[in-house]
Amino acid sequence: MKALLKKIFKNKKISSDKDLKFLDLKNNKRVNKIFGAINNYNETSEIRYVGGCVRKILNDEKTDDIDLATNLTPNQVKQCLYKNQIKFFETGIEHGTITAVIDDQNFEITTLRKDVKTDGRHAVVEYTTNWKEDSLRRDFSINSIYSDLDGNLYDPNSGHKDLNVGIIKFIGDPETRIKEDYLRIIRYLRFYTEYSKIDHEINIIKIIKKNIEGLGKISKERQFNELKKILKLDNFLKLFKNKTSCELFSLIFPQLKNFEKLSKLSKPQEKILKNKNLNFVISFLVIDETDNSDYFVYKYNLPNELKDKINFLKNNSLNKDSTKIFNKKDLQKIFYYEGKSSTIDLIDFNLLYFKQSKKLSEYKTYFEKLDKPEFPIKAQLLINDYGLKEGRELGQKLKNLEMKWIENNFNLSKKDMEKVLSN
């Protein structure tokens, strides 16, 4: 998308933004084909970019997802796509969304809607041709900005202005918007962390705290997906440096811990954390000296890969003497049996959880450069040269030799070998 950030245009609604960068997609055949198909349906048909893709481009961010809105009904959209030989599928049609597919890229095209009834989780909607009505059902002003193919904005809720000054503003009455979908509590915290340049509004925080129990109506899957989006932010550590954000985060996700540690990371520690993947970050947030992480795994039905990462880090650090992990022999065993990535994760976990250790940093450098060695002793050697027979004893001798080899920095002298075999 970076190649598309070329066109400079004048915002028709906010005339001061003369140097605003936006998408120049006129030469993009895929997007141009969709816009042409919809706009040529009749004299009043329109299609515009909307939501996150507009917000991100206005904020000079990279975006891979393109969401589109139109005043045509889903059936009319299907007619347009079919007529123009554009592949599509209808998995979101109950929400008014048709997904066009061109060259394996998906484009979600959603009919303008207005809410008729809400229950805190989902909304009953009606289709509309009114762009203002559609904007009023969206959560925050920064997500209600529309753009045509030329980059001309339709911004009925002044979202672009709010984005520039760093204000996360609900559209309409905040409490009403939250009660329509309680997930907006977590979304507020995500967008505040990502875009806000000012402190929280006291009234907004009061309303969120008043309605926090409404999150019980939201599935754990939806909540966890929002959590992942927060922790994927480039600046997610900003959350832990804001007292009010931390308080809200703790109310929403009471099993998340270590906020104070994350708020006081040194520059080297911050660098470590920013280079870790999402599974590591979540693990760091849920592991403490209690069974807290076990409950978190159960509560959110975590995938096996994440569950295994949490259990590995917990079982190899906090459940032991906190100094034990500094033993190089232990790390060598982990390196051999669990691999380089897991060993580095374990070292990094302890570099973050405990105070900085020069010794542990040296170990990290050592293991980063080390390739996993292959145990050189084979069963046939023991049979041929030492007269051992196949069976349990042979297996145990091999295991003992392997342990000695690991402890000796993956080396085993003939003298050490004979000593092990004689026991």
Backbone torsions as a table, in degrees:
resi	resn	phi	psi	omega
1	MET	NA	-19.3	-177.9
2	LYS	-58.9	-35.8	-179.2
3	ALA	-66.6	-17.1	-177.8
4	LEU	-90.0	-10.4	-177.8
5	LEU	-84.3	65.5	-173.1
6	LYS	-119.3	-38.8	-169.2
7	LYS	-74.3	134.6	174.4
8	ILE	-107.5	127.1	-175.8
9	PHE	-138.6	165.0	177.0
10	LYS	-95.1	127.3	178.1
11	ASN	-75.7	119.7	-174.7
12	LYS	-64.9	-28.9	-177.6
13	LYS	-91.4	-33.2	-178.8
14	ILE	-118.0	88.5	-168.5
15	SER	-66.6	-17.6	-177.1
16	SER	-74.8	-16.6	-177.0
17	ASP	-87.2	71.1	-175.6
18	LYS	-79.6	-21.9	-175.7
19	ASP	-110.4	26.1	-177.0
20	LEU	-71.9	126.5	177.3
21	LYS	-84.4	140.2	177.6
22	PHE	-150.8	-178.1	-178.8
23	LEU	-73.1	127.1	168.6
24	ASP	-106.1	91.3	-173.4
25	LEU	-103.1	11.0	-177.4
26	LYS	-61.9	-27.0	-179.7
27	ASN	-94.5	1.3	177.3
28	ASN	-88.2	109.0	-172.3
29	LYS	-62.9	-35.1	-177.1
30	ARG	-66.1	-52.3	-179.2
31	VAL	-65.8	-42.6	-178.1
32	ASN	-60.8	-36.0	-179.8
33	LYS	-66.2	-40.6	179.7
34	ILE	-68.4	-46.9	179.0
35	PHE	-60.3	-41.6	179.4
36	GLY	-64.3	-40.9	-179.4
37	ALA	-61.5	-43.1	-177.9
38	ILE	-76.6	-48.6	-175.0
39	ASN	-64.6	-25.3	-178.4
40	ASN	-92.4	5.8	-178.7
41	TYR	-64.7	-49.2	174.5
42	ASN	-155.7	-174.6	-174.1
43	GLU	-70.0	-22.4	-175.9
44	THR	-108.6	-4.2	-177.1
45	SER	-69.1	139.6	-179.2
46	GLU	-141.2	152.6	172.6
47	ILE	-141.6	140.4	-178.4
48	ARG	-141.5	154.5	166.7
49	TYR	-68.5	151.7	179.9
50	VAL	-153.0	155.3	169.2
51	GLY	76.7	-135.3	-170.5
52	GLY	-59.7	-37.9	-177.8
53	CYS	-66.2	-38.0	177.6
54	VAL	-68.4	-46.6	179.7
55	ARG	-57.0	-45.2	-176.4
56	LYS	-68.7	-41.2	179.3
57	ILE	-65.1	-41.4	178.0
58	LEU	-63.3	-25.8	-179.7
59	ASN	-98.2	14.3	179.3
60	ASP	59.0	38.6	176.8
61	GLU	-105.7	155.5	174.4
62	LYS	-77.2	139.3	176.8
63	THR	-138.4	137.8	178.6
64	ASP	-107.9	-18.3	-177.1
65	ASP	-99.7	129.7	178.3
66	ILE	-117.7	116.3	176.5
67	ASP	-106.5	139.6	-176.1
68	LEU	-126.4	148.2	177.3
69	ALA	-125.9	146.3	-178.4
70	THR	-143.7	155.7	176.1
71	ASN	-89.6	5.2	174.5
72	LEU	-86.5	153.5	175.9
73	THR	-74.8	162.8	177.5
74	PRO	-55.7	-39.7	179.3
75	ASN	-65.1	-38.1	177.2
76	GLN	-67.5	-37.9	176.8
77	VAL	-61.2	-43.6	179.2
78	LYS	-61.4	-40.6	178.1
79	GLN	-60.7	-43.3	179.8
80	CYS	-62.1	-46.1	-177.2
81	LEU	-67.2	-42.4	179.9
82	TYR	-62.9	-44.0	-179.5
83	LYS	-61.2	-34.1	-177.5
84	ASN	-98.1	13.4	175.8
85	GLN	56.7	42.4	176.3
86	ILE	-104.0	123.3	179.6
87	LYS	-65.1	144.7	178.4
88	PHE	-153.6	162.0	170.7
89	PHE	-138.3	162.5	-165.7
90	GLU	-114.0	25.0	-173.6
91	THR	-61.3	-23.0	-179.9
92	GLY	-109.2	19.6	-172.4
93	ILE	-65.3	-27.7	178.5
94	GLU	-65.2	-19.7	175.9
95	HIS	-101.6	6.3	-180.0
96	GLY	87.2	15.9	-174.7
97	THR	-111.5	129.3	171.0
98	ILE	-114.3	134.3	-179.3
99	THR	-104.6	113.7	175.9
100	ALA	-85.5	144.1	-179.0
101	VAL	-128.0	118.3	176.4
102	ILE	-130.3	123.1	-179.8
103	ASP	53.1	42.7	177.5
104	ASP	67.6	10.9	174.4
105	GLN	-104.7	132.8	-178.5
106	ASN	-92.7	140.9	175.0
107	PHE	-131.1	112.7	179.7
108	GLU	-83.3	123.2	-179.6
109	ILE	-114.2	114.2	-174.2
110	THR	-115.7	132.7	177.4
111	THR	-69.2	142.2	176.2
112	LEU	-55.7	139.2	-174.9
113	ARG	-137.2	161.4	168.8
114	LYS	-136.1	145.1	-178.8
115	ASP	-76.3	135.5	175.6
116	VAL	-105.5	-38.0	-178.4
117	LYS	-152.6	139.9	177.5
118	THR	-131.9	155.1	180.0
119	ASP	-131.2	15.8	-179.2
120	GLY	91.8	-9.5	178.8
121	ARG	-125.4	-52.4	-176.6
122	HIS	-133.1	161.6	-179.4
123	ALA	-119.2	144.5	167.9
124	VAL	-90.2	126.5	-173.2
125	VAL	-121.8	159.5	169.8
126	GLU	-121.7	148.8	176.7
127	TYR	-76.3	151.0	179.4
128	THR	-144.2	164.3	173.2
129	THR	-109.5	8.4	-175.4
130	ASN	-98.3	114.2	-177.6
131	TRP	-65.8	-34.7	178.6
132	LYS	-64.3	-43.8	178.3
133	GLU	-60.3	-41.3	178.8
134	ASP	-62.8	-40.2	-178.5
135	SER	-65.6	-31.5	-175.7
136	LEU	-73.0	-15.2	178.3
137	ARG	-90.6	-5.2	179.7
138	ARG	-82.8	160.8	-169.6
139	ASP	-77.3	-53.8	-174.2
140	PHE	-123.5	153.7	-177.0
141	SER	-58.7	-35.1	-177.5
142	ILE	-70.7	-11.7	178.1
143	ASN	-104.0	7.7	-177.1
144	SER	-116.9	32.3	179.0
145	ILE	-101.3	131.2	-179.5
146	TYR	-114.2	155.4	176.9
147	SER	-145.7	140.9	173.8
148	ASP	-84.7	-175.0	-175.6
149	LEU	-64.4	-27.1	-178.7
150	ASP	-87.4	-3.3	-179.6
151	GLY	90.0	11.9	175.8
152	ASN	-79.6	124.7	-174.6
153	LEU	-85.8	144.4	162.2
154	TYR	-115.0	112.9	-169.3
155	ASP	-132.8	71.9	-172.7
156	PRO	-68.5	-16.5	-177.1
157	ASN	-115.4	19.1	177.0
158	SER	56.1	37.6	-179.0
159	GLY	-67.0	-33.9	179.8
160	HIS	-65.3	-41.1	176.8
161	LYS	-62.4	-44.8	179.4
162	ASP	-63.3	-37.1	178.3
163	LEU	-64.1	-41.9	-178.5
164	ASN	-65.7	-38.8	-177.3
165	VAL	-91.7	-7.1	176.0
166	GLY	79.5	44.1	177.7
167	ILE	-113.5	129.3	174.9
168	ILE	-99.5	103.7	-171.6
169	LYS	-117.3	125.8	173.3
170	PHE	-65.7	148.9	174.3
171	ILE	-85.4	118.0	-177.3
172	GLY	80.8	-152.1	-177.5
173	ASP	-74.8	121.3	-176.2
174	PRO	-57.1	-43.1	-177.2
175	GLU	-66.2	-39.1	177.3
176	THR	-61.8	-43.5	-178.6
177	ARG	-65.8	-38.3	178.6
178	ILE	-66.4	-42.7	-178.3
179	LYS	-68.2	-22.3	175.5
180	GLU	-67.9	-36.2	179.5
181	ASP	-156.6	104.8	-174.2
182	TYR	-66.5	-14.1	176.0
183	LEU	-62.4	-20.0	179.8
184	ARG	-63.3	-19.0	174.5
185	ILE	-62.5	-46.6	-179.9
186	ILE	-72.4	-38.0	178.7
187	ARG	-63.0	-36.9	176.2
188	TYR	-58.1	-46.1	-178.4
189	LEU	-64.7	-36.6	178.2
190	ARG	-64.9	-49.7	-178.0
191	PHE	-70.5	-31.9	175.8
192	TYR	-62.7	-46.1	-179.9
193	THR	-61.6	-40.0	-174.4
194	GLU	-78.4	-37.5	-168.3
195	TYR	-121.6	-19.4	-171.1
196	SER	-68.8	141.9	176.3
197	LYS	-118.3	4.0	179.4
198	ILE	-130.1	172.6	-179.8
199	ASP	-76.5	165.2	177.7
200	HIS	-61.6	144.4	171.6
201	GLU	-76.3	130.0	-176.7
202	ILE	-56.3	-41.4	-177.5
203	ASN	-64.3	-38.8	179.4
204	ILE	-63.5	-43.3	-179.7
205	ILE	-63.7	-40.7	177.7
206	LYS	-60.7	-43.4	-179.3
207	ILE	-65.7	-41.5	179.4
208	ILE	-63.4	-46.4	180.0
209	LYS	-62.5	-37.4	179.9
210	LYS	-63.9	-31.9	-174.0
211	ASN	-108.9	11.1	-173.1
212	ILE	-60.7	-32.2	-178.9
213	GLU	-68.6	-17.2	177.4
214	GLY	-62.6	-19.8	177.4
215	LEU	-63.1	-17.9	175.9
216	GLY	-62.2	-20.1	177.6
217	LYS	-81.5	-13.8	-176.3
218	ILE	-94.0	136.0	-179.2
219	SER	-60.9	149.1	178.2
220	LYS	-62.1	-31.6	179.8
221	GLU	-63.6	-45.2	179.7
222	ARG	-66.0	-39.6	178.5
223	GLN	-63.7	-44.2	-177.8
224	PHE	-66.4	-35.5	177.2
225	ASN	-62.6	-38.9	177.0
226	GLU	-68.2	-38.1	176.8
227	LEU	-59.0	-44.7	-179.7
228	LYS	-62.0	-38.0	179.1
229	LYS	-64.5	-37.6	177.4
230	ILE	-63.9	-47.8	-174.7
231	LEU	-74.0	-12.3	175.3
232	LYS	-86.8	-10.2	-179.3
233	LEU	-62.6	142.9	177.8
234	ASP	-61.0	-32.4	-176.4
235	ASN	-109.5	31.5	-174.1
236	PHE	-61.3	-24.0	179.0
237	LEU	-65.1	-19.4	176.5
238	LYS	-58.0	-33.5	-179.1
239	LEU	-58.2	-41.8	-173.1
240	PHE	-80.9	-6.6	178.1
241	LYS	-99.1	2.2	177.8
242	ASN	-113.8	117.2	-173.8
243	LYS	-58.9	-43.1	-178.6
244	THR	-68.0	-41.1	177.5
245	SER	-61.2	-42.5	178.4
246	CYS	-61.9	-40.9	-179.9
247	GLU	-62.7	-45.4	178.6
248	LEU	-64.0	-43.8	-178.9
249	PHE	-59.5	-40.1	-179.8
250	SER	-68.9	-35.5	177.6
251	LEU	-68.7	-37.4	-178.0
252	ILE	-75.9	-44.1	-177.7
253	PHE	-124.9	78.2	-174.2
254	PRO	-64.6	-16.7	179.3
255	GLN	-83.8	-6.7	177.9
256	LEU	-82.8	133.1	-174.2
257	LYS	-126.9	-171.0	172.3
258	ASN	65.0	23.5	178.4
259	PHE	-60.2	-43.0	-177.4
260	GLU	-63.0	-40.4	178.2
261	LYS	-61.0	-42.5	-178.0
262	LEU	-70.5	-26.2	179.6
263	SER	-77.9	-14.7	-174.9
264	LYS	-121.7	24.8	-179.9
265	LEU	-66.7	142.6	173.0
266	SER	-75.6	168.3	178.1
267	LYS	-58.5	-44.7	176.7
268	PRO	-61.5	-36.8	178.8
269	GLN	-68.5	-40.6	177.2
270	GLU	-60.1	-40.6	178.9
271	LYS	-62.6	-40.7	177.2
272	ILE	-59.1	-50.6	-174.1
273	LEU	-65.9	-39.3	-178.4
274	LYS	-67.3	-19.7	179.0
275	ASN	-94.6	1.3	-179.2
276	LYS	-92.7	157.9	179.1
277	ASN	-83.3	174.5	-174.5
278	LEU	-61.5	-40.2	-179.2
279	ASN	-60.8	-38.5	177.9
280	PHE	-65.5	-45.6	-177.7
281	VAL	-61.5	-45.5	178.2
282	ILE	-62.2	-42.5	178.8
283	SER	-58.1	-45.1	-179.2
284	PHE	-62.2	-33.2	-177.6
285	LEU	-77.5	-20.5	-175.2
286	VAL	-108.5	-13.7	-176.4
287	ILE	-86.8	125.9	170.1
288	ASP	-144.2	-164.2	-175.9
289	GLU	-82.0	4.1	-179.3
290	THR	-109.4	-170.3	176.6
291	ASP	-92.0	21.8	-178.6
292	ASN	-53.1	-44.8	-177.2
293	SER	-64.5	-33.1	178.6
294	ASP	-63.1	-41.5	179.8
295	TYR	-68.3	-39.2	179.0
296	PHE	-61.7	-43.8	178.1
297	VAL	-58.7	-43.7	-179.5
298	TYR	-69.2	-46.0	-174.4
299	LYS	-60.9	-42.4	-175.5
300	TYR	-102.6	7.0	175.9
301	ASN	47.7	57.7	-172.3
302	LEU	-66.7	149.0	176.6
303	PRO	-64.0	155.8	-174.3
304	ASN	-58.8	-38.2	-178.1
305	GLU	-60.7	-44.3	178.8
306	LEU	-71.0	-42.0	178.5
307	LYS	-58.7	-42.9	179.5
308	ASP	-64.8	-38.0	179.5
309	LYS	-65.3	-43.8	178.7
310	ILE	-60.9	-48.9	-178.1
311	ASN	-63.9	-40.1	179.6
312	PHE	-62.2	-49.1	-177.8
313	LEU	-65.9	-39.7	-179.4
314	LYS	-69.0	-47.1	-175.0
315	ASN	-68.8	-21.3	-177.7
316	ASN	-105.1	8.8	178.1
317	SER	-137.9	-76.0	-169.2
318	LEU	-70.7	-23.3	179.2
319	ASN	-80.0	-2.7	177.7
320	LYS	-112.8	174.6	168.7
321	ASP	-56.2	127.4	-174.1
322	SER	-61.6	-15.9	178.2
323	THR	-89.4	-13.8	-173.6
324	LYS	-64.6	-35.9	-177.6
325	ILE	-65.2	-17.0	179.4
326	PHE	-78.3	-4.3	178.9
327	ASN	-78.2	119.9	-175.8
328	LYS	-62.3	-34.2	-179.6
329	LYS	-62.7	-40.4	178.1
330	ASP	-63.1	-42.9	-179.8
331	LEU	-65.1	-35.5	178.5
332	GLN	-64.6	-37.9	176.5
333	LYS	-63.3	-45.2	-179.8
334	ILE	-63.2	-42.2	179.1
335	PHE	-59.2	-43.5	-176.6
336	TYR	-70.2	-42.4	-174.3
337	TYR	-89.6	-30.7	-175.2
338	GLU	-107.3	-18.8	178.1
339	GLY	100.2	169.0	-175.8
340	LYS	-64.7	-46.6	-175.8
341	SER	-58.7	-45.9	-180.0
342	SER	-66.2	-37.5	179.2
343	THR	-64.7	-44.6	178.6
344	ILE	-64.9	-39.6	176.7
345	ASP	-59.6	-42.7	-178.7
346	LEU	-65.4	-42.7	177.4
347	ILE	-63.5	-45.0	-179.8
348	ASP	-63.4	-39.2	178.0
349	PHE	-56.5	-45.6	-178.1
350	ASN	-73.5	-30.3	174.6
351	LEU	-66.1	-29.5	178.2
352	LEU	-85.9	-40.4	-173.3
353	TYR	-75.9	-40.3	179.5
354	PHE	-105.7	175.4	179.7
355	LYS	-67.5	157.7	-178.3
356	GLN	-56.1	140.2	-179.7
357	SER	-129.4	120.7	178.2
358	LYS	-61.8	-40.3	-179.3
359	LYS	-61.9	-45.3	-178.7
360	LEU	-67.1	-36.6	176.4
361	SER	-63.0	-37.2	177.2
362	GLU	-65.9	-40.2	177.1
363	TYR	-61.5	-40.5	-179.7
364	LYS	-60.2	-46.9	178.3
365	THR	-59.3	-41.3	-179.4
366	TYR	-61.9	-49.1	-175.3
367	PHE	-74.8	-27.3	176.3
368	GLU	-62.8	-32.5	-178.0
369	LYS	-89.6	-9.7	-172.9
370	LEU	-91.5	134.2	172.0
371	ASP	-95.4	146.5	-178.4
372	LYS	-63.4	122.2	-179.2
373	PRO	-82.2	163.2	177.4
374	GLU	-106.1	129.2	179.1
375	PHE	-60.6	120.9	-170.6
376	PRO	-82.1	-14.2	-175.0
377	ILE	-89.3	126.7	179.3
378	LYS	-111.2	155.7	-178.7
379	ALA	-58.1	-37.9	-176.6
380	GLN	-63.8	-31.4	177.5
381	LEU	-63.8	-42.9	-179.8
382	LEU	-68.0	-33.0	178.4
383	ILE	-71.1	-46.1	-175.0
384	ASN	-74.7	-43.4	-171.5
385	ASP	-95.9	-22.7	-174.6
386	TYR	-122.0	3.4	173.1
387	GLY	71.9	16.4	177.9
388	LEU	-76.0	151.6	179.2
389	LYS	-108.0	153.4	178.0
390	GLU	-59.9	141.3	-179.2
391	GLY	147.0	-168.9	-176.1
392	ARG	-61.7	-40.6	-177.9
393	GLU	-63.2	-41.2	178.7
394	LEU	-61.6	-44.0	178.6
395	GLY	-61.5	-41.9	-180.0
396	GLN	-66.9	-39.8	178.7
397	LYS	-63.1	-42.1	177.8
398	LEU	-61.3	-42.2	179.6
399	LYS	-64.0	-42.8	179.2
400	ASN	-64.2	-39.5	177.9
401	LEU	-65.4	-40.4	179.7
402	GLU	-63.4	-42.8	178.7
403	MET	-62.7	-42.3	178.9
404	LYS	-64.8	-39.2	178.6
405	TRP	-62.6	-42.1	178.1
406	ILE	-64.6	-46.9	-178.7
407	GLU	-61.5	-31.2	-179.0
408	ASN	-90.0	30.3	177.3
409	ASN	61.3	41.0	177.9
410	PHE	61.9	38.0	174.1
411	ASN	-132.3	149.4	179.3
412	LEU	-148.9	111.0	178.9
413	SER	-77.5	163.4	178.3
414	LYS	-63.1	-36.4	179.5
415	LYS	-63.8	-45.5	178.6
416	ASP	-63.6	-38.7	-179.3
417	MET	-63.5	-45.2	-179.9
418	GLU	-66.7	-34.1	178.7
419	LYS	-65.3	-42.9	178.7
420	VAL	-64.7	-43.0	-176.8
421	LEU	-69.3	-24.6	-179.0
422	SER	-79.9	-15.0	-178.8
423	ASN	-85.9	NA	NA
